[in-house]
């Protein structure tokens, strides 16, 4: 249920910040809530979830892995939702509109990265279960290649990001390329984070995942309060990019410590 609430806030933060298109925003919220309740009804009606067939040990394992991810969801909300309230308070609703437009357009990357990750991690876990050194080396090289590819894509937004935003949102949104580039680079760091975070999930280090996300979220709140005050929308974009980069680097550092694959820098 928390994921649905965060998803609504994340996709349409203007619901809670402005009163424009209020009817459409409420309709969006109603649709998501209705979809959630309908899904629960169908699951119960078709007996797709039979609790009597689930062992106590399975329930304990699910709780052991799943409960620590609750702070992770809160941290995600801080990273992608709570900052909008701070920006609106510091810069005002007029100034934040441009930031929201860029941010919402950049969420396309989130859907793409999430789809890639959901297709990738079952295959990844299957390869890791074989515990083959050669395969693990190839996995790591594949991960590096993916990082380089994504960072290369980010360069485009620093040179042509403003044109893209005007093409999608209209000529009323004339925004500096650096602002667009920073926000999209932040989303790309999110895609890189998802790729390497799979290794922590494989090791069931969910407490560590939550800790990293919450730390990144708190840093984001501190940075965005400071940067927005001094540098406006540019500071807000820089704060988001740095926070996502920190989340990625902290995850990478911890994967390095407990990695299930022999990294080149370890001499593996």
C-alpha positions as CSV (number, residue, x, y, z in Angstrom):
1,X,0.0,0.0,0.0
2,X,2.9,2.3,0.8
3,X,4.3,1.8,-2.7
4,X,1.0,2.9,-4.3
5,X,1.0,6.1,-2.1
6,X,4.6,6.9,-3.0
7,X,4.0,6.1,-6.7
8,X,1.1,8.6,-6.8
9,X,3.2,11.3,-5.2
10,X,6.1,10.5,-7.3
11,X,4.4,10.6,-10.7
12,X,2.3,13.6,-10.0
13,X,3.8,15.8,-7.2
14,X,1.8,18.7,-8.4
15,X,-1.2,17.1,-6.7
16,X,0.1,18.2,-3.4
17,X,1.8,21.5,-4.4
18,X,-0.5,23.3,-6.8
19,X,-4.3,23.5,-7.4
20,X,-4.0,23.5,-11.1
21,X,-5.9,20.6,-12.9
22,X,-7.2,19.6,-9.5
23,X,-10.0,17.5,-11.0
24,X,-7.6,15.6,-13.2
25,X,-5.2,15.0,-10.3
26,X,-8.0,13.6,-8.1
27,X,-9.2,11.4,-10.9
28,X,-5.6,10.0,-11.2
29,X,-5.5,9.2,-7.5
30,X,-9.0,7.6,-7.6
31,X,-7.9,5.4,-10.5
32,X,-4.9,4.1,-8.6
33,X,-6.8,3.4,-5.4
34,X,-9.6,1.7,-7.4
35,X,-7.0,-0.5,-9.2
36,X,-5.4,-1.5,-5.9
37,X,-8.7,-2.4,-4.3
38,X,-9.9,-4.3,-7.4
39,X,-6.6,-6.3,-7.4
40,X,-7.1,-7.3,-3.8
41,X,-10.7,-8.4,-4.5
42,X,-9.6,-10.5,-7.5
43,X,-6.8,-12.2,-5.5
44,X,-9.2,-13.1,-2.6
45,X,-12.0,-14.2,-4.9
46,X,-9.9,-16.6,-7.0
47,X,-8.0,-18.0,-3.9
48,X,-4.7,-17.1,-5.5
49,X,-3.3,-16.5,-2.0
50,X,-3.8,-19.5,0.2
51,X,-2.2,-18.8,3.6
52,X,-2.7,-22.4,4.9
53,X,-0.2,-23.6,2.3
54,X,2.5,-21.2,3.4
55,X,4.9,-22.7,6.0
56,X,6.0,-20.7,9.1
57,X,9.6,-20.8,8.0
58,X,8.6,-19.2,4.7
59,X,6.7,-16.5,6.5
60,X,9.7,-15.8,8.8
61,X,12.0,-15.6,5.8
62,X,9.7,-13.2,4.0
63,X,9.4,-11.0,7.0
64,X,13.2,-11.1,7.6
65,X,13.9,-9.9,4.1
66,X,10.8,-7.7,3.5
67,X,10.4,-5.8,6.8
68,X,13.8,-4.0,6.5
69,X,12.7,-2.6,3.1
70,X,10.0,-0.4,4.8
71,X,12.6,2.3,5.6
72,X,13.8,1.8,2.0
73,X,10.4,2.9,0.7
74,X,10.4,5.9,3.0
75,X,13.9,6.8,1.8
76,X,12.7,6.6,-1.8
77,X,9.9,9.0,-1.0
78,X,12.4,11.4,0.5
79,X,14.6,11.2,-2.6
80,X,11.8,11.7,-5.1
81,X,8.9,13.4,-3.4
82,X,9.6,15.3,-0.2
83,X,12.0,17.7,-1.9
84,X,9.2,19.2,-3.9
85,X,7.7,20.6,-0.7
86,X,11.0,22.2,0.2
87,X,11.6,23.7,-3.2
88,X,8.0,25.1,-3.3
89,X,8.6,26.7,0.2
90,X,11.9,28.3,-0.8
91,X,11.4,29.2,-4.4
92,X,7.6,29.5,-4.7
93,X,5.1,27.7,-6.9
94,X,5.9,29.7,-10.1
95,X,9.6,28.8,-10.0
96,X,9.0,25.2,-9.2
97,X,6.8,24.6,-12.2
98,X,9.8,24.3,-14.6
99,X,11.5,21.8,-12.2
100,X,8.4,19.7,-12.0
101,X,8.0,19.6,-15.8
102,X,11.6,18.4,-16.3
103,X,11.3,15.9,-13.5
104,X,8.1,14.4,-14.7
105,X,9.4,14.0,-18.2
106,X,12.6,12.4,-16.8
107,X,10.5,9.7,-15.1
108,X,10.3,7.9,-18.4
109,X,13.8,6.7,-17.6
110,X,12.5,5.2,-14.3
111,X,9.9,3.0,-16.2
112,X,12.6,2.0,-18.7
113,X,15.2,1.1,-16.0
114,X,12.6,-0.7,-13.9
115,X,11.5,-2.8,-16.9
116,X,15.1,-3.6,-17.7
117,X,15.9,-4.6,-14.1
118,X,12.8,-6.8,-13.8
119,X,14.0,-8.7,-16.9
120,X,17.6,-8.8,-15.9
121,X,17.7,-9.8,-12.2
122,X,16.1,-13.3,-12.6
123,X,18.7,-14.1,-15.3
124,X,21.4,-12.6,-13.1
125,X,20.5,-14.6,-10.0
126,X,20.4,-17.8,-12.2
127,X,24.0,-17.0,-13.3
128,X,25.2,-16.2,-9.8
129,X,23.7,-19.5,-8.4
130,X,26.1,-21.4,-10.7
131,X,29.0,-19.9,-8.9
132,X,31.2,-19.9,-12.0
133,X,34.2,-17.5,-11.9
134,X,34.3,-17.0,-15.6
135,X,30.6,-16.2,-15.8
136,X,30.9,-13.8,-12.9
137,X,33.8,-11.9,-14.6
138,X,31.6,-11.6,-17.7
139,X,28.7,-10.2,-15.6
140,X,30.9,-7.6,-14.1
141,X,32.2,-6.5,-17.5
142,X,28.6,-6.4,-18.7
143,X,27.8,-4.1,-15.8
144,X,30.7,-1.8,-16.6
145,X,29.6,-1.6,-20.2
146,X,26.0,-0.7,-19.2
147,X,27.4,2.1,-17.0
148,X,29.4,3.6,-19.8
149,X,26.5,3.4,-22.2
150,X,24.2,5.2,-19.7
151,X,26.7,7.9,-18.9
152,X,27.2,8.5,-22.7
153,X,23.5,9.0,-23.1
154,X,23.5,11.6,-20.3
155,X,25.8,13.8,-22.4
156,X,23.0,14.4,-24.9
157,X,20.8,16.1,-22.2
158,X,23.6,18.6,-21.3
159,X,23.7,19.9,-24.9
160,X,20.1,19.4,-26.2
161,X,18.0,18.9,-23.1
162,X,16.3,22.3,-23.4
163,X,15.2,21.6,-26.9
164,X,13.8,18.3,-25.8
165,X,11.8,19.8,-23.0
166,X,10.4,22.6,-25.3
167,X,9.5,19.9,-27.9
168,X,7.5,17.9,-25.3
169,X,6.1,20.6,-23.0
170,X,5.9,23.6,-25.3
171,X,7.9,26.7,-26.0
172,X,6.8,28.3,-22.7
173,X,9.4,26.2,-20.9
174,X,12.7,27.6,-21.9
175,X,15.1,25.9,-19.5
176,X,18.9,25.9,-19.2
177,X,20.5,22.8,-20.6
178,X,22.5,22.3,-17.4
179,X,19.4,22.0,-15.3
180,X,17.9,19.4,-17.7
181,X,21.2,17.5,-17.9
182,X,21.6,17.3,-14.1
183,X,18.1,16.0,-13.5
184,X,18.4,13.4,-16.3
185,X,21.9,12.4,-15.1
186,X,20.3,11.9,-11.6
187,X,17.8,9.5,-13.1
188,X,20.6,7.7,-15.0
189,X,22.5,7.3,-11.7
190,X,19.2,5.7,-10.5
191,X,19.4,3.2,-13.3
192,X,23.0,2.4,-12.5
193,X,22.0,1.9,-8.9
194,X,19.3,-0.6,-9.8
195,X,21.8,-2.7,-11.8
196,X,24.3,-3.0,-9.0
197,X,21.8,-3.1,-6.2
198,X,20.7,-6.5,-7.4
199,X,23.9,-8.0,-5.9
200,X,22.8,-6.8,-2.4
201,X,19.4,-8.3,-2.9
202,X,21.0,-11.6,-4.0
203,X,22.9,-11.6,-0.6
204,X,19.6,-10.5,1.2
205,X,21.2,-7.4,2.6
206,X,17.9,-5.6,2.8
207,X,18.9,-3.7,6.0
208,X,21.9,-2.4,4.2
209,X,19.8,-1.3,1.2
210,X,17.4,0.6,3.5
211,X,20.3,2.2,5.4
212,X,21.8,3.5,2.1
213,X,18.5,4.8,0.8
214,X,17.7,6.7,4.0
215,X,21.2,8.2,4.3
216,X,20.9,9.3,0.7
217,X,17.5,10.8,1.3
218,X,18.6,12.8,4.4
219,X,21.6,14.1,2.5
220,X,19.3,15.1,-0.3
221,X,17.1,17.1,2.0
222,X,20.1,18.9,3.5
223,X,21.6,19.6,0.1
224,X,18.4,20.8,-1.6
225,X,17.6,23.1,1.3
226,X,21.0,24.7,1.0
227,X,21.5,24.6,-2.8
228,X,18.0,25.8,-3.6
229,X,18.4,28.8,-1.4
230,X,21.6,30.0,-3.0
231,X,21.2,28.7,-6.6
232,X,17.5,28.3,-7.2
233,X,16.3,25.6,-9.6
234,X,19.9,24.9,-10.7
235,X,20.7,24.1,-7.1
236,X,17.7,21.8,-6.8
237,X,18.7,19.9,-9.9
238,X,22.3,19.6,-8.6
239,X,21.1,18.4,-5.3
240,X,19.0,15.6,-6.9
241,X,21.9,14.5,-9.1
242,X,24.4,14.4,-6.3
243,X,22.1,12.5,-4.0
244,X,21.4,9.9,-6.6
245,X,25.1,9.7,-7.3
246,X,25.8,9.2,-3.5
247,X,23.2,6.4,-3.4
248,X,24.8,4.7,-6.3
249,X,28.4,5.1,-4.9
250,X,27.4,3.9,-1.4
251,X,25.8,0.8,-2.9
252,X,28.8,0.2,-5.1
253,X,31.1,0.5,-2.1
254,X,29.2,-2.0,-0.1
255,X,28.9,-4.4,-3.1
256,X,32.7,-4.1,-3.3
257,X,33.0,-5.2,0.3
258,X,30.6,-8.2,0.1
259,X,30.6,-8.8,-3.6
260,X,29.6,-12.2,-5.0
261,X,31.6,-11.4,-8.2
262,X,35.4,-11.0,-8.5
263,X,35.8,-7.3,-9.4
264,X,38.8,-6.3,-11.6
265,X,40.0,-3.8,-9.0
266,X,40.2,-6.7,-6.5
267,X,42.5,-8.5,-8.8
268,X,39.9,-11.2,-9.4
